[in-house]
Amino acid sequence: MITEEERELIDLIDGKELVELTQKLIQIPSVPDEEAGTNEHEVAVFITNWIRENLGVQPIVEEVTPGRENVIATIDFEEGRGIGENLPTTGKTLMLEGHMDVVSAGDFTKWKHGPFSGVIEDGKIYGRGSCDMKAGLAVNLITAKALVEAALSPDAKFRGNLRGKLRGKLRLGFVCDEEGMMIGIKDFIRKGYADDVDACLVPEPEENQLCLTMKGAIRAIVRVTGKMAHGAMPLTGINPNTRMARIILAFEEYEQEEIKRCGKDEYVGYPSITFTVVQAPPKGTTAQLNVMPGEAEGYVDIRTTPCQNHDEIRKHLKEILDNLASKDKDFKAEIEFIEDRPVVTMTKDEPIAVLAADAYRDITGKEPIYNGVPGATDGTFLRAWKGIPSLVNGPGPRHIPHQYDEYVEIDELYEAAKIYLLTEYRYLAT
C-alpha cells in the first residue's frame, strides 16, 4: 500500500516534463554509423548537461572509444549531498542503467512520421529509439530528479522529510553501444563503476513486465573457402555457396534438436540458431553475376536458454563443419566465435524483484506479469560479470523495437516512471 509520503513523492513526477524529455532525446539521432560520422556523442552531451542542471551533481564522462562515451553520475543520499564519484557508504547502491545508441532508422520514407521527430499522435510518441530506449533514459532521469528534490533540495515543494530515510546511493549509468558489441557496459564494469552496485533496474521496452531471465547469445562468423571460376564453367572452380548452404541446413537441424531437447522455457521461449547475413563474395569484394566467388561468409546469431551450455554449443558447431568436410574433399570452412553473452536469471524472491512487484501492484492495482528478455541487455554483463541482480522492466511494446514507426505509449511511460520511483525509494529506504 502506498503511504501518504510515497504518494506525495510520486506527485513530484512532472508528466509533461517526462514526455518532453523523451521527445528531446528522440530528436537527437544517435545511430552509430562510421560512414555518416554519427554516434551517441550528442546524446551524451545532452544528458551530461541535464544532470548538471537538474540533479546538482557533476557527472563523469568516460570515453570508451574515440567519440563514444559513457555518462556516470552518483547521488549519495546517506551523505545528504550529491557526488560525481564513488565514496564509502554503509547503505546500498541501486543502479539505473540505459543505453544511448539506437539502431538505424532504415528508409525514412517508410516512417509514418520522421524517425527523429518525436511526434505525438493518439497518445503515442513516435521515433527511432522512442521505446528502445530513449523513454527508459527519460524515466531514469526524471525519477532521479524526484528523489533529489524530495531528499536533498532545501527548497523542495515536498512536505515530507526523506533525509533520514534514504540511505546509500543511486548510480546512473548511461552507456554507448548496447546495440553493437556492448563495449559501453563492458568498459563501465572494467573501470570499477559497478563494483559497489547491489541491484540494477534496466528500463528496456518490456511493457513494464518484470523480466527475470535474459537469453544468452553467441555470435559467430562462418567462412567458406572455394575457388573462383567463370559462371559458365563452374566445374573449373569450387563453389563456396553450395558448401555454405549445407552448413546453414546442418545448423538448422541442430537448432531443431536443441528445441526438442530443451523445450520452451517459461520466460524466454525456444533456443535459436539464425544466419542473419550471408555474403558471397564477402563485403569489400566486387560481386558479378557471371563470376562464381572464391569465398562466402555468413554471420550467425545464436540465442540460448537456461538449459544450454555455451561450450557444448561451440564444440558441436565445429563438429558439424568437421563432419561436412569428411564427406567432401573440396569442403573448407571455419567458424570464428566473436561474442559470448551468457544466459542470466534471477528468482522472484530477489529483493529488487520483490520491491518492483509490490510497486507495480500499488501503482496499477494489478498483479505483475513475469517474463524474460528475448535478447541480451547491458544487464546481462552486470549479472554475469559482477553478480548484480538486474531487473528489466521498462516502458514500450516488446514487439516494436527496431521496426518502422517505433513508439512508446505516454500512459505506459508515465506508469513506468511511477513504478520506478516507488521501487527506488523503497529500495534505498530499507
N, C-alpha and C positions, 0 to 999 in steps of 0.2 A: 504493500500500500504506500502511496506517495504521501509524504508528510507535507505540512504546510510550508516548511522551509524549502523542501525539494521543489514544490510547485512554484514557489517564488523564484527559485533558481532557474527552472525551465522557462519561466516567463522572460528571462533575460535574453533568450534567443530571439533575435530580430528576423522574422521570416523574410522580410523584404531584403534585408542585408544578405541573408543566406542565398537567396535567388540571384541577386545582383552579383555577388562574388562568384557564384558558379558561372554566370554568363561571362564575366570578365576573364575567368580562367579559360573558358572555351574559346574566347575570341583571340587568345594568344596561341597561334599554331605551334605545336611542339612535336612535330613529326621528325624523328631523326633521319636525315637524308643527306649523305655526304655530298652528292652531286648538287643538290639545291642549297647546301650550306646551312641547313636548318637543324635545330635540335631543341632541347629543353631549356636552354640558357635564359631566354626571355621570361619564361615562367618562373625559373629560379630567382631571377632578379625581382620579379613582381612579389613573390612570396616572401623573400627576404625583407623587402621594404614594408610589406603589410605587417609582418611580425614585429618589426621595429616600432611601427606606428601604433599598433593595436594591442600588443602584448607586453610592451615595455622591456623587452629583452633584446640582446644583441645576438642574432643567430650566427652560427658557424657555417661558412660556405667552404666545402671541400671539393676541389677539382678532382674528379675521378679519371678523366681523360680530357685532353685539350678541348675547352669549350663546353664540357658537360660536367655539371656539379651536383652534389648533394647539399641540401639545406637542413641543418640540425639546430634545434632550439630546445632548451630545458627550462622548465618553470619549477622552481623549488618552493613548494608550499610550506614545508616544515621550517625553512629559514625565514618565511614571511616575505620573501622577495623573489624576483625572477633573476635567473642567471643564464649565461650563454655557454657554460662549461660544466663539466662533471665535478661535483663536490660531495664529500661524505654526507650521508643522511641515514637515519635509522628507520625511515619509512620505506614503502615500496616505490618502485618506479614503473609507471604504466606508459607504454609507448603507443602513440597514434602514428600509423605508417601510411604512406601513399606514394605512388609513382607519378612523375610529372610528364612522362612521354605518352604519346598516343600513336596509334597505327596510322598508316596512310589513309587519306580520305578517298583515294581512288579517283574515279571520273566525277568531277564536280557537277557535271550536267545531270547526273543521276540522283542528285540530292533534291529533296523537296524544298529545302532551304539551304543557303550556303553552309558548307560544313563547319565554318568557323564564325557563324553568325550569332549563335546563342539565342536564336529567335524563340519566343514563347508562343505556343498555339495549343489551344484546348488543354491547358493545364500541364503542358509538357515543355521542357527546354530541349531544343534540338541542337545538334552539332557533334562533330567528331570529338570523342572524349567526354561527352556530356555525362555518361554514366561510368565510363571506363577511362580515367576515374576522376575527372575534374570535380564532379559532385562530391566524391569522397574527400578530396582535398579541402573543399569548402566546409564540409561537416567537421573535419579535424580542426580547422582554423576557428570557426565560429564557436564551437564548444569550448575550445581552449580559452577563447576570449571571455566567454561567460564565466568560467571558473576563476579567471584572473580578476574579473570585475567583482565577483562575489567575495573572493577570499583575500585579494591583495590591494584593491583600489580603495584609497581612503575617501574618495568622492563618489563611490558607487551608490546607485539607487537601491541596491539590495539592502533590505532592512534587517535581515538575519545576520549572523556572525559565524563565518566559516573558518576564521583564522585559527581557532583552536581545534577544529575538527578535521581539516585536511592535513595529511602527513605525507612525506615523500615527495616524489617528483613526477611531473608529466613531461615525457620526452616526445618531441615532434621530429619525425624523420621523413623528409621528402626527398625521394631518390630518383636517379635517372635510370633509363634503360631496362625497365621491367619487361617491356615488350620484346627485348632482344635477348642478350645473354645474361641479363640481371647483374651487370657489373656494378651498378649503384649500390644495391643492398650488400653485395659481397664486400665492397670497399668499406661500407658503413660498419660491417661486422669486424673486418680485419683491423680497422683503426680503433676499435675498442668502444664504439658508441652503444653497443648492445650489451656490454659486459655487466652492467648493473640493472638491466631491464628484467622485470619479473613477469610481465604479461604484455601482450600486444593486441590491439584492435586494428583490423585491416578492412577499410570500407570499400572493398571491391563490389561490383554490382551483383548482388545476390538477393534482391527483393526483400532485404532486411531479414532473410532467413539466417539461422545460426549454422555456419558451416564448420564442422568439426574435423573433417578429413580433406586433404588436398591430394589429388592424383600425383603420382610421380611421373617423371619424364626422362627419357633417354633420347638424345638427338645424335644422329649418325649420318655419315656420307658414304654412299656406296660408289665405288669407281670401277668401271669395267674397261679393260683394255682390249681393243681389237686391232684391225689393220685396215687403214683407209684404202678405198678402191672406187673405181668408176661405178656409178649406179647401173650401167648397162652390163657390167662384168663383175657382179658381186662375188663370184667364186674365186676371184683373184685376191680377195681380201678376207677379213674376219669381221662379221657384223657384231658390234657390241650391243646393238639394240635387242636382238633376239636373246642374248645372254641376260641382259637386264630384265627382259620380260619374264624369263624363267625365275630370276631372283624375286621379282615382285610377286609372282604366283606362289613361290615357295614360302615367302614371308607371310603371305595372306593365309596359307594353310596352317602355318604355325600360330598365327593370330587366332584362328578358329579353334585350334587345340587348346590354347590358353583360355579362351572364352568358355569352352566346355569344362575345363578343369576348375577354373575359378568361380564360374557363375557370375551373377550380378551382385556387386557389393551394395549394401544398404544405402550408402551415401554417394558413391562415385561411379556406380554402374559397372560397365564392362571394360576390360583392358583393350588396347588397340595398337595396331602397327600400321602406320599410314605413310605411303610415299607421297610427299607433298610437292616435290619438284623432280622432274626427270628431264635431263638435257643431253642432247647428242647432236653435235659436239658440245662439250661444256662451255659455259659462259666465257667470252673472250675470244672464241674461235668462230670464224665465219661459217655459217651453215649454208649449204647449197643443195637444191633438190636432187641434182644428179651426182652427188658425191656421198658415198657411204662413209660415215665418220669413223675415225680411228679410236675414239673414246666416247663413253657415255657416263653420266654422273647422275646419281639420284640422292635426294635428301629424304631422310626417314624420321618421322615424328612418332616416337613410341610412348604411349601413355599407360601407366601401370597402376595397379590396385594393391591393397594391403596383402593379398595372398601371394604376390610375386616377389622374386629375388632378382635384383638387377644383375648380379654377377652371372647367374644362371642364364638370364636372357642374352647377355652379351656372348656367352660361351655358345649357346645354341645357334645364334645367328651366324657366328663364324663357322660352326659345323655345317650349316646349310650351304655355305659357299664351298667348303671343302668337298661336300658330297656332290655338288653340281660339277665341280672341277674333275672329280673322279670319273665322271661319265662323258666328259668332253675334253679332248686333248687341247682344244683351242680356247677353252674357258679360262680367263684370267680376271679375277676380281678381288677386291679388298674392301674392307669396311673400316672406317675411322669413327670412333665414338668421340664426339666433340663436347658433350654436355651430359651431366647426370644430376637429376633432381629427384631425391628420394620421396617416396610416399610419406606423408606425415599425418598424424592424427592425434586426437585427444578425446577424453570422455566428457560426458555431460556434467560430471561431478567436478571438473576443473573449476576453481574459484571464479575465473573471469567468465566462463561459460554460464555458471550459476547466476552470477550477477546480471549478465546480459539477458538471460532468460527472464529473470524477475523484472528487469527494466522493460522488456518487451511486453510482458503481461500487464504491467502497471500503466504503460503508455497506450497500448492498443486494446486492452481488455480481452485479448485472445491468447491462446496457447502458442508458443513459438513453434516454428517449423524447423526441424533439424535437417541438415543436408550436408553435401560435400561440394568441393570446388572441382569442376571437370578438368581443370588445368592446374599448373603450379602458380604460386604467387610469391611475392617477396617474403611473405610469412613462411614459405617453405624452408628458406635458409635460416631464418631466425629460429625455427623449431629444430631443424636438422643439425645445424652447426652449434647452436647455443642452448638448445633445450627449452626455448621460450614458448609457452603456450600462446599460440597466435590464432585468434578467432576472426574469421572472415564473415562479415555481416553488414554489408553496405547497401545503399540505395541503387536502384536501377534494375531493369529486367535482365534476367540471366541470359536470355537468348539473343539480345540485340548488340552486344559489343562486336566491333569490327565490321558491322554491316552498314549499308547506306541508311540514312535517316535515323541514326542513333539518337536516343533521347533518354531523359530521366523525368519521371513524373514529380511535379512540385510537391504534392501531398506526401509522397513516399520520401522525398528528400527531407522535408520538414520532420516527418516521423522519425527518420534515421537520426537526425540531429538531437531530438529529444531522448531517444533511446541511448545514444552515445553519451550525452551529457549526464544522464542519470547513472549510467554504468560507471563513468569516470569518477563521479562524485562518490558513489558508494564504495568503489574500489580503494580510493585514496582516503576515505573516511573510516575504513575498518582497520 
